[in-house]
Amino acid sequence: MKDLPVSKKVKQIIKGIWDSPCIEVCTYKKGDSYCKACGLTRIEKKTWKYFSIEDKEKIKIISTHRMNESAQIENEFMVETLFTKIF
């Protein structure tokens, strides 16, 4: 299970989302299609408990790719910005 405080773990168990990648710190910014903390879309998060085990596994893979892709884009932007400021 994720490294969450006991109160949040209990809350997730009761809500039926204990096996989701959600870490209960949603970071949806205006215009974002998915949470930057866990990679889930709002719809995936709200309907998580209704997905089959197979669908949950697929969504976990997709959410990881979303976060990795986002981190790579942010890193490239930061390098480009830093390079522009130096030169």
C-alpha positions, 0 to 999 in steps of 0.5 A: 500500500502507498505510504499515506497516513493511517487516516488517509489509508482508512478513508481510501479503504472505505471509499474503495480506492485503496488500490488506486495510484492516488496519493490524496494531494490532487494537483489539477491546475487550470487546463490540466487533464490529469493530476500531476501527483498521481497521473489520474484524470478526474473521471478516472479518480472519481470512478476508480472503484468501478473499474475491473482489476484489468482496467485498473492495471491498464490505467496505472500504466497509463498514469505512470506514462502521463507523469513521466512524459510530463516530467520529461517535458518540464525538464526539457523546458527548464534546460532550454530556459536555463540555456537561454538565460546563460547564453 
